Amino acid sequence: MLRGGIYKPRTSPHDFQGLREDGQLELCAPARIPITIPSFSLAWILELDDHLLYSGRLEPARRALPRVQAMLDVHRTCWKDGLLVSPRGAPYWHFYEWADGLDGQLGKHGLTTDRWDAPLNAFYVLALDAAARLFQSVGEERQASAYASDAQAIRQAIGERFWDDREQAFRTYIGPGCAPHFAKLTQALILCAGACPAERASPLRRRLTEQDGRMVETTLSHSFYAFEALLQEPELYGSYVFGKIERDWGSMLYRGATSFWETIKGADDFAKAGSLCHGWSAIPVYFYQTYLLGVKPLEPGFRRFSLTPLGSVLDKASGTIPTPHGAIEVSWHKEQGAVSCQVTHPDGLVCQRDSINWES
């Protein structure tokens, strides 16, 4: 049953192209594929939210909302013991990234007992928060409130159920027969989802930078979440994040890359079948814009945007940010520890300025 009564009920989620009966998206729509990746289905909702925020175009989001609601209605029926339980069976590839214990064992997957995945539940929280914003954007406050309430319930359960006192970190999996597994991606996603209690957050961010072998490292694809988690304390971890971008992505350039590779091994990975053009590795573009230049949309289409340059990493930076209304141009430099900044932007956009010096 559709919650909130906002949209007319459909006979089945499968009434929507690309959406399966189980509330998951086809791995490659519009084709029918025998497997699907649950975390990727939830990430699609995040993409819709981002598209609205950066483009300002409400109509694509409005058209997608019935499908979002159908998906999340099915997910709501899959709660068990206060969390989203991972779906069982061969159709479900529980992939998170190409790292030990997180790749879902393609070709060998298929849960036979209950298992709860911290990454999946963190994605679920992020998707529920995104859905709440999307429904709010079209004035559907009741549905938005329902999703926000669900997100808070899962958020609290994550913080309580996955924490391991001995390791002082969150487990990736819990359930019958689950061996302890600790990954930096798990910690990062939980931090990004706001599911980590405040007193544990700073020590956990510090652990994301430690190379002690106690946690599975994050790979190119999901470094986005590790960097976002660290940049919740930008002055403390800005140099680490952009130093890692310089090393990892710079290594591709030194090896002749003209596009972003799927993994750091490039063509040599996957028995010489590594992808050399993978969108999920293009994340430096976002971090340069959002943190080095300091421009981030706060309302759809940049109608209101923040300007908070990260002066702890560079002494100066300049760039142009395209928006639906025209370009935002930013130039800043640092002298004797003080950041001075110039910005020009189209009429109608509002710049929320940080406590920095402004030049005319």
C-alpha atoms as a printed R data frame, in Angstrom:
    type eleno elety resid chain resno      x       y       z
1   ATOM     1    CA   MET     A     1  0.000   0.000   0.000
2   ATOM     2    CA   LEU     A     2  1.337   3.441  -0.841
3   ATOM     3    CA   ARG     A     3  2.017   5.384   2.339
4   ATOM     4    CA   GLY     A     4  0.484   8.790   2.829
5   ATOM     5    CA   GLY     A     5 -1.981   8.524  -0.060
6   ATOM     6    CA   ILE     A     6 -0.124  11.116  -2.119
7   ATOM     7    CA   TYR     A     7 -0.150   9.260  -5.426
8   ATOM     8    CA   LYS     A     8 -2.656   6.793  -6.800
9   ATOM     9    CA   PRO     A     9 -1.657   3.218  -5.956
10  ATOM    10    CA   ARG     A    10 -0.296   1.035  -8.742
11  ATOM    11    CA   THR     A    11 -1.055  -2.638  -9.055
12  ATOM    12    CA   SER     A    12  2.646  -3.432  -8.900
13  ATOM    13    CA   PRO     A    13  6.017  -1.653  -8.813
14  ATOM    14    CA   HIS     A    14  6.647  -3.380 -12.128
15  ATOM    15    CA   ASP     A    15  4.163  -0.984 -13.743
16  ATOM    16    CA   PHE     A    16  7.170   1.370 -13.951
17  ATOM    17    CA   GLN     A    17  9.758   0.595 -16.622
18  ATOM    18    CA   GLY     A    18 13.028  -0.613 -15.152
19  ATOM    19    CA   LEU     A    19 11.539  -1.238 -11.699
20  ATOM    20    CA   ARG     A    20 11.276  -4.847 -10.583
21  ATOM    21    CA   GLU     A    21  8.522  -6.421  -8.498
22  ATOM    22    CA   ASP     A    22 10.900  -6.508  -5.504
23  ATOM    23    CA   GLY     A    23 11.373  -2.731  -5.483
24  ATOM    24    CA   GLN     A    24 14.850  -2.930  -7.026
25  ATOM    25    CA   LEU     A    25 15.908  -1.345 -10.299
26  ATOM    26    CA   GLU     A    26 17.078  -3.443 -13.216
27  ATOM    27    CA   LEU     A    27 20.873  -3.461 -13.281
28  ATOM    28    CA   CYS     A    28 20.807  -2.330 -16.920
29  ATOM    29    CA   ALA     A    29 17.472  -0.765 -17.869
30  ATOM    30    CA   PRO     A    30 15.492  -1.273 -20.030
31  ATOM    31    CA   ALA     A    31 17.009  -4.747 -20.422
32  ATOM    32    CA   ARG     A    32 16.018  -7.616 -18.133
33  ATOM    33    CA   ILE     A    33 19.084  -8.721 -16.156
34  ATOM    34    CA   PRO     A    34 19.093 -11.746 -13.811
35  ATOM    35    CA   ILE     A    35 20.891  -9.855 -11.042
36  ATOM    36    CA   THR     A    36 20.476  -6.472  -9.419
37  ATOM    37    CA   ILE     A    37 22.538  -4.440  -6.924
38  ATOM    38    CA   PRO     A    38 20.350  -3.212  -4.037
39  ATOM    39    CA   SER     A    39 22.692  -0.378  -3.033
40  ATOM    40    CA   PHE     A    40 22.674   0.960  -6.596
41  ATOM    41    CA   SER     A    41 18.878   1.112  -6.606
42  ATOM    42    CA   LEU     A    42 18.974   3.331  -3.528
43  ATOM    43    CA   ALA     A    43 21.773   5.439  -5.019
44  ATOM    44    CA   TRP     A    44 19.436   6.281  -7.921
45  ATOM    45    CA   ILE     A    45 17.252   8.232  -5.493
46  ATOM    46    CA   LEU     A    46 20.323  10.188  -4.391
47  ATOM    47    CA   GLU     A    47 21.014  10.990  -8.030
48  ATOM    48    CA   LEU     A    48 17.502  12.370  -8.490
49  ATOM    49    CA   ASP     A    49 18.015  14.628  -5.479
50  ATOM    50    CA   ASP     A    50 21.388  15.834  -6.780
51  ATOM    51    CA   HIS     A    51 19.947  16.452 -10.242
52  ATOM    52    CA   LEU     A    52 17.258  18.700  -8.802
53  ATOM    53    CA   LEU     A    53 19.736  20.546  -6.592
54  ATOM    54    CA   TYR     A    54 22.226  21.279  -9.356
55  ATOM    55    CA   SER     A    55 19.897  21.694 -12.331
56  ATOM    56    CA   GLY     A    56 16.950  23.373 -10.651
57  ATOM    57    CA   ARG     A    57 14.662  21.367 -12.929
58  ATOM    58    CA   LEU     A    58 11.673  20.189 -10.910
59  ATOM    59    CA   GLU     A    59  9.754  18.335 -13.616
60  ATOM    60    CA   PRO     A    60 12.130  15.320 -13.972
61  ATOM    61    CA   ALA     A    61 12.004  14.823 -10.210
62  ATOM    62    CA   ARG     A    62  8.222  15.186 -10.188
63  ATOM    63    CA   ARG     A    63  7.862  12.508 -12.892
64  ATOM    64    CA   ALA     A    64 10.113  10.124 -10.942
65  ATOM    65    CA   LEU     A    65  8.381  10.483  -7.576
66  ATOM    66    CA   PRO     A    66  5.727   7.782  -8.083
67  ATOM    67    CA   ARG     A    67  8.538   5.334  -8.883
68  ATOM    68    CA   VAL     A    68 10.503   6.477  -5.825
69  ATOM    69    CA   GLN     A    69  7.448   5.956  -3.665
70  ATOM    70    CA   ALA     A    70  6.780   2.505  -5.123
71  ATOM    71    CA   MET     A    71 10.393   1.500  -4.433
72  ATOM    72    CA   LEU     A    72 10.413   2.759  -0.883
73  ATOM    73    CA   ASP     A    73  7.033   1.201  -0.119
74  ATOM    74    CA   VAL     A    74  8.502  -2.213  -0.922
75  ATOM    75    CA   HIS     A    75 11.634  -1.468   1.095
76  ATOM    76    CA   ARG     A    76  9.448  -0.498   4.050
77  ATOM    77    CA   THR     A    77  8.026  -4.032   4.123
78  ATOM    78    CA   CYS     A    78 11.583  -5.448   4.411
79  ATOM    79    CA   TRP     A    79 12.347  -4.058   7.862
80  ATOM    80    CA   LYS     A    80 13.317  -6.639  10.439
81  ATOM    81    CA   ASP     A    81 14.457  -5.898  13.985
82  ATOM    82    CA   GLY     A    82 14.451  -2.183  13.198
83  ATOM    83    CA   LEU     A    83 16.726  -2.342  10.138
84  ATOM    84    CA   LEU     A    84 16.488  -3.087   6.431
85  ATOM    85    CA   VAL     A    85 17.354  -6.762   6.050
86  ATOM    86    CA   SER     A    86 19.383  -7.698   2.975
87  ATOM    87    CA   PRO     A    87 17.325  -9.577   0.366
88  ATOM    88    CA   ARG     A    88 18.156 -13.257  -0.001
89  ATOM    89    CA   GLY     A    89 18.769 -15.314  -3.097
90  ATOM    90    CA   ALA     A    90 20.788 -15.461  -6.295
91  ATOM    91    CA   PRO     A    91 19.263 -12.342  -7.937
92  ATOM    92    CA   TYR     A    92 20.891 -10.014  -5.402
93  ATOM    93    CA   TRP     A    93 24.490  -8.951  -5.835
94  ATOM    94    CA   HIS     A    94 25.393  -7.209  -2.576
95  ATOM    95    CA   PHE     A    95 28.152  -5.127  -4.116
96  ATOM    96    CA   TYR     A    96 29.511  -2.004  -2.456
97  ATOM    97    CA   GLU     A    97 32.973  -1.561  -3.977
98  ATOM    98    CA   TRP     A    98 35.889  -3.552  -5.392
99  ATOM    99    CA   ALA     A    99 37.463  -4.301  -2.019
100 ATOM   100    CA   ASP     A   100 37.857  -7.364   0.197
101 ATOM   101    CA   GLY     A   101 34.529  -8.383   1.673
102 ATOM   102    CA   LEU     A   102 32.642  -5.614  -0.126
103 ATOM   103    CA   ASP     A   103 32.485  -6.890  -3.706
104 ATOM   104    CA   GLY     A   104 29.591  -9.274  -3.113
105 ATOM   105    CA   GLN     A   105 31.392 -12.230  -4.749
106 ATOM   106    CA   LEU     A   106 29.974 -11.900  -8.252
107 ATOM   107    CA   GLY     A   107 28.843 -15.331  -9.448
108 ATOM   108    CA   LYS     A   108 28.889 -16.786  -5.932
109 ATOM   109    CA   HIS     A   109 26.378 -14.569  -4.174
110 ATOM   110    CA   GLY     A   110 23.031 -15.489  -2.692
111 ATOM   111    CA   LEU     A   111 22.259 -15.116   0.996
112 ATOM   112    CA   THR     A   112 20.481 -18.035   2.633
113 ATOM   113    CA   THR     A   113 20.094 -16.563   6.134
114 ATOM   114    CA   ASP     A   114 19.214 -13.154   7.502
115 ATOM   115    CA   ARG     A   115 21.996 -10.605   7.225
116 ATOM   116    CA   TRP     A   116 21.997  -6.906   7.868
117 ATOM   117    CA   ASP     A   117 24.502  -4.788   5.916
118 ATOM   118    CA   ALA     A   118 25.614  -1.492   7.402
119 ATOM   119    CA   PRO     A   119 26.427  -0.014   3.960
120 ATOM   120    CA   LEU     A   120 22.985  -0.912   2.614
121 ATOM   121    CA   ASN     A   121 21.244   0.580   5.641
122 ATOM   122    CA   ALA     A   122 23.353   3.745   5.379
123 ATOM   123    CA   PHE     A   123 22.405   4.075   1.699
124 ATOM   124    CA   TYR     A   124 18.798   3.518   2.742
125 ATOM   125    CA   VAL     A   125 18.987   6.415   5.216
126 ATOM   126    CA   LEU     A   126 20.552   8.667   2.579
127 ATOM   127    CA   ALA     A   127 17.847   7.639   0.083
128 ATOM   128    CA   LEU     A   128 15.048   8.302   2.590
129 ATOM   129    CA   ASP     A   129 16.497  11.737   3.370
130 ATOM   130    CA   ALA     A   130 16.732  12.455  -0.366
131 ATOM   131    CA   ALA     A   131 13.155  11.285  -0.896
132 ATOM   132    CA   ALA     A   132 11.984  13.560   1.908
133 ATOM   133    CA   ARG     A   133 13.614  16.559   0.182
134 ATOM   134    CA   LEU     A   134 12.184  15.567  -3.207
135 ATOM   135    CA   PHE     A   135  8.639  15.229  -1.914
136 ATOM   136    CA   GLN     A   136  8.984  18.457   0.018
137 ATOM   137    CA   SER     A   137 10.049  20.199  -3.190
138 ATOM   138    CA   VAL     A   138  6.640  19.443  -4.730
139 ATOM   139    CA   GLY     A   139  4.747  20.411  -1.587
140 ATOM   140    CA   GLU     A   140  3.979  16.866  -0.391
141 ATOM   141    CA   GLU     A   141  4.807  17.552   3.236
142 ATOM   142    CA   ARG     A   142  3.032  14.501   4.647
143 ATOM   143    CA   GLN     A   143  5.016  12.048   2.551
144 ATOM   144    CA   ALA     A   144  8.244  13.970   3.161
145 ATOM   145    CA   SER     A   145  7.649  13.756   6.912
146 ATOM   146    CA   ALA     A   146  7.021  10.003   6.710
147 ATOM   147    CA   TYR     A   147 10.337   9.406   4.941
148 ATOM   148    CA   ALA     A   148 12.213  11.673   7.340
149 ATOM   149    CA   SER     A   149 10.735   9.710  10.255
150 ATOM   150    CA   ASP     A   150 11.773   6.381   8.713
151 ATOM   151    CA   ALA     A   151 15.277   7.731   8.096
152 ATOM   152    CA   GLN     A   152 15.640   8.747  11.722
153 ATOM   153    CA   ALA     A   153 14.494   5.332  12.950
154 ATOM   154    CA   ILE     A   154 17.018   3.485  10.765
155 ATOM   155    CA   ARG     A   155 19.717   6.025  11.597
156 ATOM   156    CA   GLN     A   156 19.340   5.346  15.308
157 ATOM   157    CA   ALA     A   157 19.290   1.569  14.817
158 ATOM   158    CA   ILE     A   158 22.507   1.696  12.761
159 ATOM   159    CA   GLY     A   159 24.309   3.588  15.511
160 ATOM   160    CA   GLU     A   160 23.248   1.030  18.090
161 ATOM   161    CA   ARG     A   161 23.357  -2.304  16.259
162 ATOM   162    CA   PHE     A   162 26.544  -2.215  14.183
163 ATOM   163    CA   TRP     A   163 28.903  -0.696  16.766
164 ATOM   164    CA   ASP     A   164 31.726  -2.923  18.018
165 ATOM   165    CA   ASP     A   165 33.096  -1.792  21.378
166 ATOM   166    CA   ARG     A   166 36.247  -3.853  21.110
167 ATOM   167    CA   GLU     A   167 37.252  -2.464  17.715
168 ATOM   168    CA   GLN     A   168 35.749   0.979  18.376
169 ATOM   169    CA   ALA     A   169 34.274   0.922  14.887
170 ATOM   170    CA   PHE     A   170 31.153  -0.188  13.031
171 ATOM   171    CA   ARG     A   171 30.887  -3.720  11.666
172 ATOM   172    CA   THR     A   172 29.995  -4.084   8.023
173 ATOM   173    CA   TYR     A   173 27.679  -7.068   8.558
174 ATOM   174    CA   ILE     A   174 25.694  -8.541  11.415
175 ATOM   175    CA   GLY     A   175 23.635 -11.725  11.466
176 ATOM   176    CA   PRO     A   176 24.022 -15.466  11.976
177 ATOM   177    CA   GLY     A   177 27.540 -16.609  11.132
178 ATOM   178    CA   CYS     A   178 28.815 -13.164  10.133
179 ATOM   179    CA   ALA     A   179 32.525 -12.829  10.842
180 ATOM   180    CA   PRO     A   180 33.729  -9.432  12.052
181 ATOM   181    CA   HIS     A   181 34.440  -7.193   9.064
182 ATOM   182    CA   PHE     A   182 35.581  -3.591   9.316
183 ATOM   183    CA   ALA     A   183 35.920  -1.281   6.333
184 ATOM   184    CA   LYS     A   184 36.596   2.401   5.915
185 ATOM   185    CA   LEU     A   185 33.665   2.609   3.517
186 ATOM   186    CA   THR     A   186 31.355   1.334   6.261
187 ATOM   187    CA   GLN     A   187 32.516   4.029   8.675
188 ATOM   188    CA   ALA     A   188 32.327   6.729   6.001
189 ATOM   189    CA   LEU     A   189 28.790   5.865   4.908
190 ATOM   190    CA   ILE     A   190 27.573   5.820   8.498
191 ATOM   191    CA   LEU     A   191 29.177   9.219   9.100
192 ATOM   192    CA   CYS     A   192 27.615  10.620   5.917
193 ATOM   193    CA   ALA     A   193 24.211   9.232   6.908
194 ATOM   194    CA   GLY     A   194 24.432  10.966  10.288
195 ATOM   195    CA   ALA     A   195 24.115   7.617  12.046
196 ATOM   196    CA   CYS     A   196 27.285   7.908  14.124
197 ATOM   197    CA   PRO     A   197 26.781   9.335  17.623
198 ATOM   198    CA   ALA     A   198 28.523  12.687  17.982
199 ATOM   199    CA   GLU     A   199 31.039  11.491  20.570
200 ATOM   200    CA   ARG     A   200 32.309   8.777  18.215
201 ATOM   201    CA   ALA     A   201 32.468  10.844  15.029
202 ATOM   202    CA   SER     A   202 35.819  12.629  15.363
203 ATOM   203    CA   PRO     A   203 37.782   9.534  16.473
204 ATOM   204    CA   LEU     A   204 36.208   7.595  13.594
205 ATOM   205    CA   ARG     A   205 37.224  10.237  11.046
206 ATOM   206    CA   ARG     A   206 40.773  10.065  12.333
207 ATOM   207    CA   ARG     A   207 40.760   6.305  11.757
208 ATOM   208    CA   LEU     A   208 39.828   6.863   8.101
209 ATOM   209    CA   THR     A   209 43.280   8.386   7.622
210 ATOM   210    CA   GLU     A   210 45.240   5.675   9.461
211 ATOM   211    CA   GLN     A   211 47.115   3.021   7.480
212 ATOM   212    CA   ASP     A   212 47.305   0.352  10.178
213 ATOM   213    CA   GLY     A   213 45.707  -2.493   8.219
214 ATOM   214    CA   ARG     A   214 42.830  -2.896  10.673
215 ATOM   215    CA   MET     A   215 40.214  -1.785   8.152
216 ATOM   216    CA   VAL     A   216 39.646  -2.538   4.478
217 ATOM   217    CA   GLU     A   217 40.751   0.479   2.458
218 ATOM   218    CA   THR     A   218 38.346   2.489   0.311
219 ATOM   219    CA   THR     A   219 38.800   2.293  -3.464
220 ATOM   220    CA   LEU     A   220 38.324   4.927  -6.167
221 ATOM   221    CA   SER     A   221 34.602   4.415  -6.662
222 ATOM   222    CA   HIS     A   222 33.472   5.098  -3.117
223 ATOM   223    CA   SER     A   223 36.216   7.470  -2.037
224 ATOM   224    CA   PHE     A   224 33.473  10.057  -2.457
225 ATOM   225    CA   TYR     A   225 31.931   9.002   0.854
226 ATOM   226    CA   ALA     A   226 35.265   8.789   2.658
227 ATOM   227    CA   PHE     A   227 36.175  12.288   1.497
228 ATOM   228    CA   GLU     A   228 32.764  13.697   2.393
229 ATOM   229    CA   ALA     A   229 32.996  12.153   5.853
230 ATOM   230    CA   LEU     A   230 36.452  13.616   6.416
231 ATOM   231    CA   LEU     A   231 35.462  17.028   5.101
232 ATOM   232    CA   GLN     A   232 32.867  17.290   7.815
233 ATOM   233    CA   GLU     A   233 35.990  18.668   9.558
234 ATOM   234    CA   PRO     A   234 37.468  20.490   6.553
235 ATOM   235    CA   GLU     A   235 40.288  22.401   8.187
236 ATOM   236    CA   LEU     A   236 41.535  19.251   9.902
237 ATOM   237    CA   TYR     A   237 41.359  16.835   6.958
238 ATOM   238    CA   GLY     A   238 41.397  19.019   3.833
239 ATOM   239    CA   SER     A   239 45.099  18.484   3.189
240 ATOM   240    CA   TYR     A   240 44.732  14.726   3.587
241 ATOM   241    CA   VAL     A   241 41.806  14.508   1.158
242 ATOM   242    CA   PHE     A   242 43.367  16.600  -1.582
243 ATOM   243    CA   GLY     A   243 46.737  14.961  -1.067
244 ATOM   244    CA   LYS     A   244 45.116  11.586  -1.669
245 ATOM   245    CA   ILE     A   245 43.344  12.894  -4.768
246 ATOM   246    CA   GLU     A   246 46.677  14.167  -6.058
247 ATOM   247    CA   ARG     A   247 48.380  10.818  -5.476
248 ATOM   248    CA   ASP     A   248 45.648   8.428  -6.676
249 ATOM   249    CA   TRP     A   249 44.178  10.366  -9.568
250 ATOM   250    CA   GLY     A   250 47.534  11.904 -10.423
251 ATOM   251    CA   SER     A   251 48.940   8.413 -10.847
252 ATOM   252    CA   MET     A   252 46.419   7.831 -13.651
253 ATOM   253    CA   LEU     A   253 47.677  10.937 -15.454
254 ATOM   254    CA   TYR     A   254 51.298   9.878 -15.085
255 ATOM   255    CA   ARG     A   255 50.358   6.547 -16.640
256 ATOM   256    CA   GLY     A   256 48.799   8.208 -19.662
257 ATOM   257    CA   ALA     A   257 45.121   8.254 -18.685
258 ATOM   258    CA   THR     A   258 42.814  10.499 -20.695
259 ATOM   259    CA   SER     A   259 39.688   9.403 -18.795
260 ATOM   260    CA   PHE     A   260 38.861   8.138 -15.325
261 ATOM   261    CA   TRP     A   261 39.602   4.464 -14.662
262 ATOM   262    CA   GLU     A   262 37.276   2.080 -12.830
263 ATOM   263    CA   THR     A   263 40.052   1.031 -10.431
264 ATOM   264    CA   ILE     A   264 43.559   2.223  -9.711
265 ATOM   265    CA   LYS     A   265 44.939  -0.768 -11.649
266 ATOM   266    CA   GLY     A   266 43.397   0.467 -14.879
267 ATOM   267    CA   ALA     A   267 43.337  -1.970 -17.788
268 ATOM   268    CA   ASP     A   268 45.395  -4.506 -15.828
269 ATOM   269    CA   ASP     A   269 42.528  -5.217 -13.427
270 ATOM   270    CA   PHE     A   270 39.962  -8.011 -13.869
271 ATOM   271    CA   ALA     A   271 42.321 -10.228 -15.887
272 ATOM   272    CA   LYS     A   272 43.292  -7.391 -18.246
273 ATOM   273    CA   ALA     A   273 39.669  -6.290 -18.694
274 ATOM   274    CA   GLY     A   274 39.661  -3.181 -16.500
275 ATOM   275    CA   SER     A   275 37.458  -0.292 -17.600
276 ATOM   276    CA   LEU     A   276 39.346   2.864 -18.562
277 ATOM   277    CA   CYS     A   277 36.265   5.089 -18.658
278 ATOM   278    CA   HIS     A   278 34.165   4.937 -15.501
279 ATOM   279    CA   GLY     A   279 32.023   7.812 -14.309
280 ATOM   280    CA   TRP     A   280 32.152   6.841 -10.648
281 ATOM   281    CA   SER     A   281 35.837   7.783 -10.517
282 ATOM   282    CA   ALA     A   282 35.255  11.376 -11.678
283 ATOM   283    CA   ILE     A   283 34.763  12.674  -8.140
284 ATOM   284    CA   PRO     A   284 37.730  15.138  -8.009
285 ATOM   285    CA   VAL     A   285 35.684  17.525 -10.161
286 ATOM   286    CA   TYR     A   286 33.072  17.735  -7.415
287 ATOM   287    CA   PHE     A   287 35.597  18.209  -4.600
288 ATOM   288    CA   TYR     A   288 37.549  20.932  -6.412
289 ATOM   289    CA   GLN     A   289 34.326  22.873  -7.008
290 ATOM   290    CA   THR     A   290 32.728  22.307  -3.632
291 ATOM   291    CA   TYR     A   291 35.716  22.638  -1.318
292 ATOM   292    CA   LEU     A   292 38.684  24.270  -3.075
293 ATOM   293    CA   LEU     A   293 36.566  26.912  -4.791
294 ATOM   294    CA   GLY     A   294 34.020  26.561  -2.003
295 ATOM   295    CA   VAL     A   295 30.823  26.761  -4.069
296 ATOM   296    CA   LYS     A   296 27.893  24.558  -3.070
297 ATOM   297    CA   PRO     A   297 24.212  24.930  -4.018
298 ATOM   298    CA   LEU     A   298 21.873  25.275  -1.057
299 ATOM   299    CA   GLU     A   299 18.671  25.558  -3.099
300 ATOM   300    CA   PRO     A   300 17.783  24.007  -6.469
301 ATOM   301    CA   GLY     A   301 19.583  25.548  -9.425
302 ATOM   302    CA   PHE     A   302 22.018  27.477  -7.190
303 ATOM   303    CA   ARG     A   303 19.282  29.997  -6.364
304 ATOM   304    CA   ARG     A   304 21.089  30.224  -3.039
305 ATOM   305    CA   PHE     A   305 24.640  28.950  -2.732
306 ATOM   306    CA   SER     A   306 27.351  28.958  -0.105
307 ATOM   307    CA   LEU     A   307 30.882  30.173  -0.681
308 ATOM   308    CA   THR     A   308 33.346  28.651   1.765
309 ATOM   309    CA   PRO     A   309 36.821  28.233   0.234
310 ATOM   310    CA   LEU     A   310 39.119  25.765   1.946
311 ATOM   311    CA   GLY     A   311 42.115  27.968   2.640
312 ATOM   312    CA   SER     A   312 44.061  25.299   4.502
313 ATOM   313    CA   VAL     A   313 44.976  23.417   1.306
314 ATOM   314    CA   LEU     A   314 46.038  26.086  -1.220
315 ATOM   315    CA   ASP     A   315 47.124  29.718  -1.134
316 ATOM   316    CA   LYS     A   316 44.896  30.672  -4.052
317 ATOM   317    CA   ALA     A   317 42.313  29.276  -6.446
318 ATOM   318    CA   SER     A   318 40.009  30.509  -9.181
319 ATOM   319    CA   GLY     A   319 37.386  28.949 -11.376
320 ATOM   320    CA   THR     A   320 34.028  29.135 -13.073
321 ATOM   321    CA   ILE     A   321 30.958  27.152 -12.010
322 ATOM   322    CA   PRO     A   322 28.202  26.710 -14.618
323 ATOM   323    CA   THR     A   323 24.641  27.055 -13.335
324 ATOM   324    CA   PRO     A   324 21.247  27.049 -15.086
325 ATOM   325    CA   HIS     A   325 21.234  30.863 -14.742
326 ATOM   326    CA   GLY     A   326 24.778  31.536 -15.925
327 ATOM   327    CA   ALA     A   327 28.288  31.225 -14.534
328 ATOM   328    CA   ILE     A   328 29.487  31.814 -10.997
329 ATOM   329    CA   GLU     A   329 33.076  33.067 -11.082
330 ATOM   330    CA   VAL     A   330 35.242  32.797  -7.988
331 ATOM   331    CA   SER     A   331 38.780  33.916  -7.272
332 ATOM   332    CA   TRP     A   332 40.418  33.855  -3.870
333 ATOM   333    CA   HIS     A   333 43.881  34.144  -2.343
334 ATOM   334    CA   LYS     A   334 45.392  33.915   1.093
335 ATOM   335    CA   GLU     A   335 47.784  36.374   2.674
336 ATOM   336    CA   GLN     A   336 49.100  36.128   6.217
337 ATOM   337    CA   GLY     A   337 46.468  33.548   7.031
338 ATOM   338    CA   ALA     A   338 43.514  35.650   5.824
339 ATOM   339    CA   VAL     A   339 41.456  34.648   2.789
340 ATOM   340    CA   SER     A   340 40.308  37.385   0.414
341 ATOM   341    CA   CYS     A   341 37.715  36.523  -2.196
342 ATOM   342    CA   GLN     A   342 35.995  37.879  -5.287
343 ATOM   343    CA   VAL     A   343 32.787  36.433  -6.674
344 ATOM   344    CA   THR     A   344 30.480  37.370  -9.516
345 ATOM   345    CA   HIS     A   345 27.197  35.624 -10.211
346 ATOM   346    CA   PRO     A   346 23.999  36.106 -12.218
347 ATOM   347    CA   ASP     A   347 21.252  38.330 -10.900
348 ATOM   348    CA   GLY     A   348 18.706  36.397  -8.900
349 ATOM   349    CA   LEU     A   349 21.232  34.132  -7.223
350 ATOM   350    CA   VAL     A   350 22.046  34.703  -3.567
351 ATOM   351    CA   CYS     A   351 25.531  34.034  -2.236
352 ATOM   352    CA   GLN     A   352 25.703  32.954   1.402
353 ATOM   353    CA   ARG     A   353 29.153  34.176   2.343
354 ATOM   354    CA   ASP     A   354 31.435  32.818   4.996
355 ATOM   355    CA   SER     A   355 33.426  34.970   7.411
356 ATOM   356    CA   ILE     A   356 36.158  35.858   4.928
357 ATOM   357    CA   ASN     A   357 37.406  39.150   3.453
358 ATOM   358    CA   TRP     A   358 35.525  40.313   0.354
359 ATOM   359    CA   GLU     A   359 37.060  42.383  -2.401
360 ATOM   360    CA   SER     A   360 35.012  44.707  -4.563
